[in-house]
Amino acid sequence: MIWFLSITDCAPGEHRLKISMGFNNANPEQLLQRPFKSHSPLDRINLINEIRNLPFPAPGEYSLLIEINDELLLSTSIVVTTNSIPPTN
């Protein structure tokens, strides 16, 4: 899964992006954390993040949280209708 995220209006300096996901509003598990730098609040920072082999072990609603410097930027959900783990042969 590849996620494209564009951020503006960040204060100059070092920042930290964190993406977490949880099943049915349970405690979210951190999927990714990475630093980035802003030179000006006018900068548009494009963060392209790839997460491989992301399991969805059961159908249901998965909450998705995106944080910058431990401040919530986006909270949304992904609804999974079937089991995504492929059968083993």
C-alpha distances in whole Angstrom, upper triangle without the diagonal:
4,7,10,13,17,19,23,26,26,29,29,28,26,23,20,17,16,13,14,13,16,17,20,21,21,21,18,16,15,12,12,15,16,20,20,24,25,28,29,29,29,26,22,20,16,14,11,8,6,5,6,8,7,11,12,16,18,18,18,17,15,16,13,15,15,18,20,23,23,23,21,20,18,18,16,15,13,15,14,17,17,16,13,15,16,20,21,24
4,7,10,13,16,20,23,23,26,26,26,23,21,18,15,15,12,14,15,18,20,22,23,23,23,19,18,16,12,12,14,15,17,18,21,22,25,26,25,25,22,19,16,13,10,7,6,4,6,8,11,11,14,16,19,21,21,21,19,17,17,14,15,14,17,18,21,22,22,20,18,17,17,16,16,14,17,17,20,20,20,17,18,20,23,25,28
4,6,10,13,17,20,19,23,24,23,21,18,16,12,12,10,13,13,17,19,21,21,22,21,18,17,15,12,11,13,13,16,15,18,19,23,23,22,22,19,16,14,10,8,6,5,6,8,11,14,12,16,17,20,22,21,21,19,16,15,12,13,11,14,15,18,19,19,17,15,13,14,14,14,13,17,17,21,22,21,19,21,22,26,28,31
4,7,10,14,17,17,20,21,21,20,17,16,12,13,12,15,16,20,22,24,23,25,24,20,20,17,15,13,15,14,15,14,17,17,20,20,19,19,16,13,11,7,6,5,7,9,11,14,17,16,20,20,24,25,25,24,21,19,18,14,14,12,14,15,18,19,19,17,14,13,15,15,16,16,19,21,24,25,25,22,24,26,30,31,34
4,7,10,14,13,17,18,18,17,14,13,10,12,11,14,16,20,22,24,23,24,23,20,19,17,15,13,14,13,14,12,14,14,17,17,16,16,13,10,8,6,5,6,8,11,13,17,20,18,21,22,26,27,26,25,22,19,17,14,13,10,12,12,15,16,16,14,11,11,14,14,16,17,20,22,25,27,27,25,27,29,32,34,37
4,7,11,11,15,16,17,16,14,14,12,14,14,17,19,23,26,27,26,27,26,23,23,20,18,16,16,14,14,12,13,12,15,14,13,12,10,6,5,4,6,9,11,15,17,20,23,22,25,26,29,30,30,28,25,22,20,17,15,12,13,12,15,17,16,15,12,12,16,16,19,20,23,25,29,30,31,28,30,32,36,38,41
4,7,7,11,13,14,14,11,12,10,13,14,18,20,23,26,28,26,27,26,22,23,20,19,17,15,14,13,11,11,10,12,12,10,10,8,6,5,7,8,11,13,17,19,23,26,24,27,27,31,32,31,29,26,23,21,17,15,12,11,10,13,15,14,13,10,12,15,17,20,21,25,27,31,33,33,31,33,35,39,40,43
4,6,9,11,13,14,12,14,13,16,17,21,23,27,30,31,28,30,28,25,26,23,23,20,19,17,15,12,12,9,11,9,6,6,6,5,6,9,11,15,17,21,23,26,29,28,31,31,35,35,35,33,29,27,24,20,18,15,14,12,14,17,15,15,12,14,18,20,23,25,28,31,34,36,36,34,36,39,42,44,47
4,7,9,12,13,12,14,14,18,19,22,25,28,31,32,29,31,29,27,27,24,24,22,20,18,16,14,12,9,10,8,4,6,7,8,9,12,14,18,20,24,26,29,32,30,33,34,37,38,37,35,31,29,25,22,19,16,15,12,14,16,14,15,12,15,19,21,25,27,31,33,37,39,39,37,39,42,45,47,50
4,6,8,10,9,11,12,15,18,21,24,27,30,31,29,30,28,25,25,22,22,20,17,15,13,11,9,6,8,7,5,8,8,9,9,12,13,17,19,22,24,28,31,29,32,33,36,37,36,34,31,28,25,22,18,15,13,10,11,14,12,14,12,15,19,22,25,27,31,33,37,38,38,36,38,41,44,46,49
4,6,9,9,12,14,17,20,23,26,29,33,34,31,32,30,27,27,24,25,22,19,17,14,12,9,7,8,6,5,9,10,12,12,15,16,20,21,25,27,31,34,32,35,36,39,40,39,37,34,31,28,24,21,18,15,12,11,15,14,16,15,18,22,25,28,30,34,36,40,42,42,39,41,44,47,48,52
4,7,9,13,15,18,21,25,28,31,35,36,34,34,32,29,29,25,26,22,19,17,13,11,7,5,5,5,7,10,9,12,12,15,16,20,22,25,27,31,34,33,36,37,40,41,41,39,36,33,30,27,23,20,17,13,13,17,16,19,18,21,24,27,30,32,36,38,42,43,43,41,42,44,48,49,52
4,7,10,13,17,20,23,27,30,34,35,33,33,30,27,27,23,24,20,17,14,10,9,6,5,6,8,10,13,12,14,12,16,16,19,20,24,26,29,32,31,34,36,38,40,40,39,35,32,29,26,23,19,16,13,11,15,16,19,18,21,24,27,30,32,36,38,41,43,42,39,40,43,46,47,50
4,7,10,14,17,20,24,27,31,33,30,30,27,24,23,20,20,17,13,11,7,6,5,7,9,11,12,15,13,15,12,15,14,17,18,21,23,26,29,28,31,32,35,37,38,36,33,30,27,23,20,17,14,11,9,13,14,17,17,20,23,26,28,30,33,35,39,40,39,36,37,40,43,44,47
4,7,10,14,17,20,23,27,29,26,26,24,21,20,17,17,14,11,9,6,5,6,8,11,12,12,15,13,14,11,13,12,15,15,19,20,24,26,25,28,29,32,34,34,32,29,26,23,20,17,13,10,7,6,10,11,13,13,16,19,22,24,26,30,31,35,36,36,33,34,37,40,41,44
4,7,10,13,17,20,24,26,23,23,20,17,16,13,13,10,7,6,4,6,8,11,14,16,15,18,16,15,12,13,11,14,13,16,17,20,23,21,24,26,28,30,31,29,26,23,20,17,14,11,8,6,5,8,10,12,12,14,17,19,22,23,27,28,32,33,32,30,31,33,37,38,41
4,7,10,14,17,21,23,21,21,18,15,14,11,11,8,6,5,6,7,10,12,16,17,16,18,16,15,12,12,9,11,10,13,14,18,20,18,21,22,25,27,27,26,23,19,17,13,11,7,6,5,7,8,10,10,10,12,14,16,18,20,23,25,29,30,29,27,28,30,34,35,38
4,7,10,14,17,19,17,17,15,11,10,7,8,6,4,7,9,11,14,16,20,21,20,22,20,18,15,15,11,13,11,13,12,16,18,16,18,19,22,24,24,23,20,16,14,11,8,6,5,6,8,8,9,9,10,11,12,14,16,17,21,22,26,27,26,24,25,28,31,32,36
4,7,11,14,16,15,15,13,9,9,6,6,5,7,9,12,14,17,19,22,23,22,23,21,19,16,15,12,12,10,11,10,14,15,13,15,16,19,20,21,19,16,13,11,7,6,5,6,9,11,10,11,10,10,10,10,11,13,14,17,18,22,23,22,20,21,24,28,29,33
4,7,11,13,12,11,9,6,5,4,5,7,9,12,15,17,21,22,26,27,25,27,25,23,20,19,16,15,13,13,11,14,15,12,13,14,16,17,18,16,14,10,8,6,5,7,8,12,13,11,13,11,12,11,10,11,11,12,15,16,20,21,20,19,20,23,26,28,31
4,7,10,9,9,8,5,5,7,7,10,12,16,19,21,24,26,29,30,28,30,28,25,23,21,18,17,14,14,12,14,14,10,11,10,13,14,14,13,10,6,5,5,6,9,11,15,17,15,15,13,14,12,10,10,9,9,12,13,17,18,17,16,17,20,23,25,29
4,7,6,5,6,4,6,9,10,13,16,19,22,24,27,29,33,33,31,33,31,29,26,25,22,21,18,18,15,17,16,12,11,10,11,12,13,11,9,5,5,7,9,12,14,18,19,17,17,15,16,14,11,11,9,10,12,12,16,17,16,16,17,21,23,25,29
4,6,5,8,7,9,12,13,16,19,23,26,28,31,32,36,36,34,36,34,32,29,28,25,24,21,20,17,18,16,13,11,9,9,9,9,7,6,4,6,9,12,15,18,21,23,20,21,18,19,17,13,12,9,10,10,10,13,14,13,14,15,19,21,23,27
4,6,9,10,12,15,16,20,22,25,28,30,33,34,38,38,35,37,36,33,31,29,27,26,24,23,20,21,20,16,14,12,12,10,10,7,5,6,7,11,13,17,19,23,25,22,21,18,20,17,13,12,9,10,10,11,13,15,15,16,18,21,24,26,30
4,7,8,11,14,15,18,20,24,26,28,31,32,36,35,33,35,34,31,29,28,26,25,23,23,21,22,21,17,16,14,15,14,13,10,8,7,6,9,11,15,16,20,22,18,18,15,17,15,11,11,9,11,12,14,16,18,18,19,21,24,27,29,33
4,6,9,12,15,18,20,23,26,28,31,33,36,36,34,36,35,33,30,29,26,26,23,23,20,22,20,17,15,14,14,13,14,12,10,9,8,11,12,16,17,21,22,18,19,17,19,17,14,14,12,14,14,15,18,19,18,19,20,24,26,28,32
4,7,10,13,15,17,20,23,26,29,30,34,34,32,35,33,31,29,28,25,25,22,22,19,21,20,17,16,15,15,16,17,15,13,11,9,11,11,14,15,18,19,15,17,15,18,16,13,14,14,15,17,18,21,21,20,21,21,25,27,29,33
4,7,9,12,13,17,20,22,25,27,31,31,30,32,30,28,25,24,21,21,18,18,16,18,17,14,14,13,15,15,16,14,12,9,8,8,8,11,12,16,17,14,15,13,15,14,11,12,12,13,15,16,19,20,19,19,20,23,26,28,31
4,6,9,11,15,18,21,24,26,30,31,30,32,30,28,25,23,20,20,16,16,13,15,15,12,12,13,14,15,17,16,14,11,10,10,10,12,13,16,17,14,16,15,17,15,14,15,14,15,17,17,20,21,19,18,18,22,24,26,29
4,6,8,11,14,17,21,23,27,28,27,29,27,25,22,20,17,17,14,14,11,14,14,12,13,14,16,18,20,19,17,13,12,10,9,10,11,13,14,12,14,13,15,14,14,15,15,16,18,19,22,23,21,20,20,23,26,27,31
4,7,10,14,17,20,23,26,28,27,28,26,23,20,19,15,14,10,10,8,10,11,9,11,13,15,18,19,18,17,13,12,10,10,10,12,14,15,14,16,15,16,15,14,15,15,15,18,18,21,21,19,17,18,21,24,25,28
4,7,10,13,17,19,23,24,24,25,23,21,17,16,12,12,8,9,8,11,13,11,14,16,19,21,22,22,20,16,15,12,11,10,10,12,13,13,15,15,15,15,15,16,17,17,20,20,24,24,23,20,21,23,27,27,31
4,7,10,14,16,20,22,21,23,21,19,16,15,12,12,10,12,11,14,17,15,18,20,22,25,26,25,22,19,17,14,12,10,9,10,10,11,13,14,14,15,16,18,19,20,23,24,28,28,26,24,24,27,30,31,34
4,7,10,13,17,19,19,21,18,17,13,13,10,11,9,12,12,16,18,18,21,23,25,28,29,28,25,22,20,16,14,12,11,10,10,12,14,15,15,16,18,20,22,22,26,26,30,31,29,27,27,29,33,33,36
4,7,10,14,16,17,19,16,15,12,13,10,12,12,15,16,19,22,21,24,26,29,31,32,31,28,25,23,19,17,13,12,10,9,12,14,16,15,18,20,22,24,25,29,30,33,34,33,30,31,33,36,37,40
4,7,10,13,13,15,12,12,9,10,8,11,12,15,17,21,24,23,26,28,31,33,34,32,30,26,24,20,18,14,13,10,10,14,15,16,15,18,20,23,25,26,30,31,34,35,34,32,33,35,38,39,42
4,7,9,11,13,10,11,8,11,11,14,15,19,21,24,28,27,30,32,35,37,37,36,33,29,27,23,21,17,15,12,12,15,16,18,17,19,23,25,28,29,33,34,38,39,38,35,36,38,42,43,46
4,6,7,9,7,9,7,11,12,15,17,21,23,27,30,29,32,34,37,38,38,37,34,30,28,24,21,18,16,12,13,16,16,18,16,19,23,25,28,29,33,35,39,40,40,37,38,41,44,45,48
4,7,8,7,10,10,13,15,18,20,24,27,30,33,32,36,37,40,42,42,40,37,34,31,28,25,21,19,16,16,20,20,21,20,23,26,29,31,33,37,39,42,43,43,41,42,44,48,49,51
4,5,5,9,10,14,16,19,22,26,28,32,35,34,37,38,41,43,42,40,37,34,31,28,25,21,19,16,16,20,19,21,19,22,25,28,31,33,36,39,42,44,44,41,43,45,49,50,53
4,6,8,10,13,16,19,22,25,28,31,34,33,36,37,40,41,40,38,35,32,29,26,23,19,17,14,15,18,17,18,16,19,23,25,28,30,34,37,40,42,42,40,42,44,48,49,52
4,7,9,13,16,19,22,26,28,32,35,33,37,37,41,42,41,39,36,33,30,27,24,21,20,17,18,21,20,21,18,20,24,26,29,31,35,37,40,42,43,40,42,44,48,50,53
4,6,9,12,16,19,22,25,29,32,31,34,35,39,40,39,37,34,31,29,25,23,19,18,15,17,20,19,20,17,20,23,25,28,29,33,35,39,40,40,38,40,42,45,47,50
4,6,10,13,16,19,22,26,29,28,31,32,36,37,36,34,31,29,26,23,21,17,17,15,17,20,19,19,15,17,21,22,25,26,30,32,35,37,37,34,36,38,42,44,46
4,6,10,13,16,19,23,26,25,28,29,33,34,34,32,29,27,24,21,19,15,15,12,15,18,17,17,14,16,20,21,24,25,28,30,33,35,35,32,34,36,39,41,44
4,6,10,13,16,19,23,22,25,27,30,32,31,30,27,25,23,19,18,14,15,14,16,19,18,18,15,16,19,20,22,22,26,27,31,32,32,29,31,32,36,38,40
4,6,10,13,16,20,19,22,24,27,29,29,28,25,22,20,17,15,12,13,12,15,17,17,16,14,15,17,18,20,20,24,25,29,29,29,26,28,30,33,34,37
4,7,10,13,17,16,20,21,25,27,27,26,24,21,20,16,16,13,15,15,17,19,19,18,16,16,18,18,19,19,22,23,26,27,27,23,25,26,30,31,34
4,7,10,13,13,16,18,22,24,24,24,22,18,18,14,14,12,14,14,17,18,19,18,16,15,17,17,18,17,20,21,24,25,24,21,22,24,27,28,31
4,6,10,10,14,16,19,22,22,23,21,18,18,15,16,14,16,17,20,20,21,20,19,18,19,18,18,17,20,19,23,22,21,18,19,20,24,25,28
4,7,7,10,13,16,19,20,20,19,15,16,13,14,14,16,18,20,20,21,20,19,18,18,17,17,15,18,17,20,20,18,15,16,17,21,22,25
4,6,9,12,15,18,19,20,20,17,18,16,18,17,20,22,24,23,25,23,23,21,21,20,19,17,19,17,20,19,17,13,13,15,18,19,21
4,6,9,12,15,16,18,18,16,17,16,18,19,22,24,26,25,27,25,24,23,22,20,18,16,17,15,18,16,14,10,10,11,14,15,18
4,7,9,12,14,15,15,12,14,13,15,16,19,21,24,23,24,22,22,19,18,17,15,13,14,12,15,14,12,9,10,12,15,17,20
4,6,9,11,13,13,11,14,14,16,18,21,24,26,24,26,23,24,21,19,18,15,13,13,11,13,12,9,7,7,10,13,15,18
4,6,7,9,10,8,12,13,16,18,21,25,27,25,26,23,23,20,18,16,13,10,10,7,10,9,7,6,7,11,13,16,19
4,7,9,11,11,14,16,19,21,24,27,29,27,28,26,26,23,21,19,16,13,12,9,11,9,6,7,6,10,12,14,18
4,6,9,10,13,16,19,22,25,29,31,28,29,26,26,23,20,18,15,12,10,8,8,7,5,8,9,12,14,16,20
4,7,9,13,15,19,22,25,29,31,29,29,25,26,22,19,17,13,10,8,5,5,5,6,8,11,14,15,19,22
4,6,10,13,16,20,23,26,29,26,26,23,23,20,16,14,10,8,6,5,6,8,9,11,14,17,19,22,25
4,6,10,13,16,19,23,26,23,23,19,19,16,13,10,6,6,5,6,9,11,12,13,16,19,22,25,28
4,6,10,13,16,20,22,20,20,17,17,14,11,9,5,5,6,8,11,13,13,13,15,19,21,24,28
4,7,10,13,17,19,17,16,13,13,10,7,6,4,6,9,11,14,16,17,16,19,22,25,27,31
4,7,10,14,16,14,14,11,11,8,6,5,5,7,11,13,16,18,18,17,19,23,26,28,32
4,6,10,13,11,10,7,8,6,5,7,8,11,14,16,20,22,22,21,23,26,29,31,35
4,7,10,9,9,6,6,5,7,9,11,13,17,19,23,24,24,23,24,28,31,33,36
4,6,5,5,4,5,7,9,12,15,17,21,23,26,28,27,26,28,31,34,36,39
4,5,5,7,7,10,12,15,18,20,24,26,30,31,31,29,30,33,37,38,42
4,5,8,10,13,15,18,21,23,27,29,32,34,33,31,33,36,39,40,44
4,6,9,12,13,16,19,21,25,27,30,32,31,30,31,34,37,39,42
4,6,9,11,15,18,21,24,26,30,32,32,31,32,35,38,40,44
4,6,7,11,14,17,21,23,27,29,29,28,30,33,36,38,42
4,7,10,14,17,20,23,26,28,29,27,30,33,36,38,41
4,6,10,13,16,19,23,25,25,24,27,30,33,35,39
4,7,10,14,17,20,22,23,22,25,28,31,34,37
4,7,10,13,17,19,20,20,23,26,29,31,35
4,7,10,13,16,17,16,19,22,25,28,32
4,6,10,12,13,13,16,19,22,25,28
4,6,9,11,12,15,18,21,24,27
4,6,8,8,12,14,17,20,23
4,7,9,12,14,16,20,23
4,6,9,11,13,16,19
4,6,8,10,13,16
4,6,9,12,15
4,6,9,12
4,6,9
4,7
4
